[in-house]
Amino acid sequence: MAEHLKQAQIWLERLRTAAAKLDKPAVFMEVCGTHTMSAFRCGLHSLTPDNVKLLSGPGCPVCVTAQSDIDQMIALTQERDAIICTYGDMLRVPGKHGSLEKARSQGANVQVIYSTLDAVKLAAKTPDRQVVLAAVGFETTAPATAAAVKQAKALGLTNFSAMTSHKLVIPAMLGLLAGASGGASGGGGAKIDGFLCPGHVSVIIGSDAYQPILDQYNMPCVISGFEDWQMTRGLARLTEQIGKEKACLVNDYPQVVTPAGNTHAWALLTEVFETATVRWRGMGEIPDSGLILQDAYADYCAMRKFNLTPMPDRELGQCLCGQVITGNVTPAECELFGTACTPINPIGPCMVSAEGTCQAWFKYKRPPGTTPGTTPGTTPLTHDKVEVSA
């Protein structure tokens, strides 16, 4: 513990020293739901210098899933011979007609799984029922979906299929930068000066995957772990790069992230999936940013099996989740935050997911007496500065 605090103090001082040399504020974005929650949990935002800001980006897999995909999953529950299998964080995500949880309360067979292979086993045990795996997530969870589809094919199962909404991180980051710079993009994003890159995704894609961000936008990137001192170190390195006006790609998580990433996982992904233009919440369609099943596995595509047509995309009324995950607004700027929209009664996915920015704000950055729906300049939403000592 003493060493942990020592490291935190060292990197906090380096961050403050680097920040003091800046001639203008620096804005960085983390693109990982775990980073989002960890930063709020440890009070990182209250420790950073006033001229260094950390934004939450499209790092929550539930939050970035297009509303049309959510509606499609819920509509599929109307297929009465189908059993819908999904992870628990998808149950309460609101759709046009309720949620998967509500559909289950009305008689739909929706089951929470802890492994994609659980859905395959269920299909093998219930050959008279169609089993559909509703899968979302980035490169971290996509290999598990690929493994399930591949196993189902090897077993010759005809009653298993997958409705996938898997996303790729790098195209989204490039899309944000293109939108912020006024270029062609699926959606605009806030002006940012660097990325705190996701640790979990980087294990799969490798550190070299971020090179296009530097090549195209000269944007600093630091791959970070999830401890408070690791994230502080990441912010310090980013701030130092801004001060030196030299963008670099730094792998600060080398114990698990290699340049090439997990080649076995990538081999599985490329065998089962191919890239496609897909919809993102708040960013529209982004080319080659999603994964769909290849023709060799077409029999396991739920959209094809049930002859479904894509639903129109839409936003959830006054919900600002799409703007929150692109860094354009904070949760406190949403009129629904903390009043109509709470973790008990979520309006949007950012309040549902344990990695959602709105839920993180509600848990850790909503001081007693704060009135939601006000801008950060009107109501103070940061805690008092505190020092870290060994």
Secondary structure, DSSP 8 states (H G I E B T S, - for coil): -HHHHHHHHHHHHHHHHHHHT-SS-EEEEE--HHHHHHHHHTTHHHHS-TTEEEEE-S--HHHHB-HHHHHHHHHHTT-TTEEEEE-GGGTT--BTTB-HHHHHHTT-EEEE-SSHHHHHHHHHH-TTSEEEEEEEESTTTHHHHHHHHHHHHHTT-SSEEEEEEEE-HHHHHHHHHHHHTTSS-SS-----SEEEE-HHHHHHH-GGGGHHHHHHH---EEE--SSHHHHHHHHHHHHHHHHHT---EEES-TTT--SS--HHHHHHHHHHEEEEEEEETTTEEEEEEEEEE-GGGGGGBHHHHTT---------TT--HHHHTTTSS-GGGSTTBTTTB-SSS-SSHHHHSTT-HHHHHHHHS--TT--TTS-TTTS--S--------
